[in-house]
């Protein structure tokens, strides 16, 4: 005899999230049907246009699952994007060089904040709050 598995709170929240996404997408298909919202390419465009946010949210999910906190993600992302844009527009760097510079800045911020949290035992909230500024 099979035993039924109970739904825990995480599974329940995941089911609600998927259901809300389906309901909202269906509502968009009904409301904006004349603008091509029901086409499969529109669904793919949602993923393509938000790829950066999806990557950041995956990283933040891992941080939250492990019980950590990082409130400097938005500020560091903005800094990296602006350095990338400035280096291409004003300094004349190629996109490849700008990406390498941006990745280096993000890596340095991450290493510095990780060092402060892991080795100097400063609270992650305080370190990332300082990193936000």
C-alpha positions as CSV (number, residue, x, y, z in Angstrom):
1,X,0.0,0.0,0.0
2,X,1.4,3.4,-1.0
3,X,1.5,6.1,1.6
4,X,0.5,9.6,0.4
5,X,3.2,12.2,0.8
6,X,2.0,15.3,2.7
7,X,2.6,18.7,1.1
8,X,4.9,20.7,3.2
9,X,5.0,24.5,3.3
10,X,7.8,24.8,0.6
11,X,5.9,22.6,-1.8
12,X,2.7,24.4,-1.2
13,X,4.3,27.8,-1.9
14,X,5.9,26.4,-5.1
15,X,2.5,25.1,-6.3
16,X,0.9,28.5,-5.5
17,X,3.7,30.3,-7.4
18,X,3.3,28.1,-10.5
19,X,-0.5,28.5,-10.3
20,X,-0.3,32.3,-10.1
21,X,2.1,32.4,-13.0
22,X,-0.3,30.3,-15.2
23,X,-3.3,32.5,-14.1
24,X,-1.4,35.7,-14.8
25,X,-0.1,34.5,-18.2
26,X,-3.6,33.3,-19.2
27,X,-5.0,36.7,-18.2
28,X,-2.3,38.4,-20.3
29,X,-3.2,36.1,-23.2
30,X,-6.9,37.1,-22.9
31,X,-6.3,40.9,-22.4
32,X,-3.5,41.3,-24.9
33,X,-4.5,38.7,-27.5
34,X,-4.5,41.3,-30.3
35,X,-0.9,42.3,-29.5
36,X,0.5,38.7,-30.0
37,X,0.8,37.8,-26.3
38,X,-0.5,34.3,-26.9
39,X,2.3,33.5,-29.4
40,X,5.1,31.1,-28.1
41,X,7.8,33.7,-29.0
42,X,6.2,36.1,-26.5
43,X,6.8,33.5,-23.7
44,X,10.4,33.1,-24.8
45,X,10.8,36.9,-24.9
46,X,9.8,36.9,-21.2
47,X,12.8,34.6,-20.4
48,X,15.2,36.3,-22.8
49,X,14.5,39.9,-21.6
50,X,14.7,38.9,-18.0
51,X,17.8,36.6,-18.2
52,X,19.9,38.8,-16.0
53,X,17.2,39.0,-13.3
54,X,16.8,35.2,-13.5
55,X,20.5,34.7,-12.9
56,X,20.6,37.1,-10.0
57,X,17.5,35.5,-8.4
58,X,19.1,32.0,-8.7
59,X,22.1,33.2,-6.8
60,X,20.0,34.9,-4.2
61,X,17.9,31.8,-3.8
62,X,21.1,29.8,-3.0
63,X,22.1,32.5,-0.5
64,X,18.6,32.4,1.2
65,X,18.5,28.6,1.3
66,X,21.8,28.5,3.2
67,X,20.4,31.0,5.7
68,X,22.4,34.0,4.5
69,X,21.5,37.5,3.5
70,X,22.8,39.8,0.8
71,X,21.2,43.2,0.3
72,X,24.0,44.6,-1.8
73,X,23.1,42.6,-5.0
74,X,21.2,45.5,-6.6
75,X,23.9,48.1,-5.9
76,X,26.7,45.9,-7.1
77,X,24.8,45.0,-10.2
78,X,24.1,48.7,-10.9
79,X,27.8,49.5,-10.4
80,X,29.0,46.7,-12.7
81,X,26.5,47.7,-15.4
82,X,27.5,51.4,-15.2
83,X,31.2,50.6,-15.3
84,X,30.6,48.4,-18.3
85,X,28.6,51.1,-20.1
86,X,31.1,53.8,-19.2
87,X,34.1,51.8,-20.3
88,X,32.5,51.1,-23.7
89,X,31.0,54.5,-24.3
90,X,33.6,56.9,-22.9
91,X,36.8,54.9,-22.8
92,X,36.3,53.1,-26.1
93,X,36.8,49.5,-24.8
94,X,35.5,46.6,-26.7
95,X,32.5,44.7,-25.3
96,X,34.8,41.8,-24.4
97,X,37.2,44.0,-22.3
98,X,34.2,45.7,-20.7
99,X,32.7,42.4,-19.7
100,X,36.1,41.2,-18.2
101,X,36.4,44.5,-16.2
102,X,32.8,44.2,-15.0
103,X,33.3,40.5,-13.9
104,X,36.5,41.5,-12.1
105,X,34.8,44.3,-10.2
106,X,31.9,41.9,-9.2
107,X,34.4,39.2,-8.2
108,X,36.4,41.7,-6.1
109,X,33.3,42.9,-4.3
110,X,32.2,39.3,-3.7
111,X,35.6,38.2,-2.4
112,X,35.9,41.2,-0.1
113,X,32.5,40.8,1.4
114,X,33.0,37.0,1.7
115,X,36.3,37.6,3.5
116,X,34.7,40.0,5.9
117,X,31.9,37.6,6.7
118,X,33.8,34.3,6.8
119,X,37.2,35.3,8.3
120,X,36.5,38.4,10.3
121,X,33.1,37.2,11.6
122,X,31.3,40.4,10.8
123,X,27.5,40.0,10.4
124,X,26.5,39.5,6.8
125,X,23.7,42.1,7.1
126,X,26.3,44.8,8.1
127,X,28.8,43.8,5.5
128,X,26.3,43.8,2.7
129,X,24.7,47.0,3.9
130,X,28.1,48.6,3.7
131,X,28.6,47.0,0.2
132,X,25.3,48.5,-0.8
133,X,26.7,52.0,-0.4
